[in-house]
């Protein structure tokens, strides 16, 4: 848990049960007695939906840690799933992706992904080197 005042741009928090990233932060004055609060703009990691939160400085937020992992594309499952293998644990995971990324993917491609709440999100995809494909 962190205080609202300690949240920074890029901090990942839980908002309404969805992991979200703080994209903007500003101090605002609310009311006739000049109470100040913090306004956070957060964007859902899964949904991409933005929301504005106006909170007291001392309120607590549930922060979460997101670590990027490396993986390799094992298979493409039409219409929009990619099966990847974690290069550290060798665990096989399935990620639902958009059509452009599905078309770009090929077996052996290296991906950077995050795993949250049982969902896998591919952040970046790099083509496999020719030496690795032989």
C-alpha positions, 0 to 999 in steps of 0.5 A, a space after each residue: 500500500 502506498 499513499 496517494 501523495 507518494 504515487 508517481 507517473 508510471 506507478 501501477 495500482 489496482 483500480 476497481 479490480 483492474 491493474 492500472 498505470 498512473 499517467 498524470 498527477 496533479 494537486 488540485 484545490 477543491 471546495 470553498 475552504 481551499 482543501 487540496 487533493 490529488 487528481 490522478 489519471 489512471 489507464 487500465 492495463 487490460 482495457 486501456 480505459 482512462 479514469 480520473 480519480 480525485 483523492 485525499 493525499 493521505 488515502 491509501 492505494 494498492 500498488 502492484 509490481 509489474 516485471 517484464 519477462 522474456 519469452 519465445 513464440 511457440 505456436 500461433 493459434 488462429 484467430 488471435 492467440 499466441 502461445 509463448 514459452 517463458 525463457 526463465 521458467 519454461 512455462 507455456 502461456 497463451 496470450 490473446 493479441 490484436 490482428 497486427 501482432 498476430 500477423 507479425 508473429 512467427 515461431 521463434 520470435 522473442 517477446 517481452 510480456 507481463 503476466 497479471 491476474 492470469 492474463 498475459 500481455 505482450 508488450 514487444 515482439 522481436 523477430 527471431 535471428 536467422 541463426 536461431 531458426 536454422 
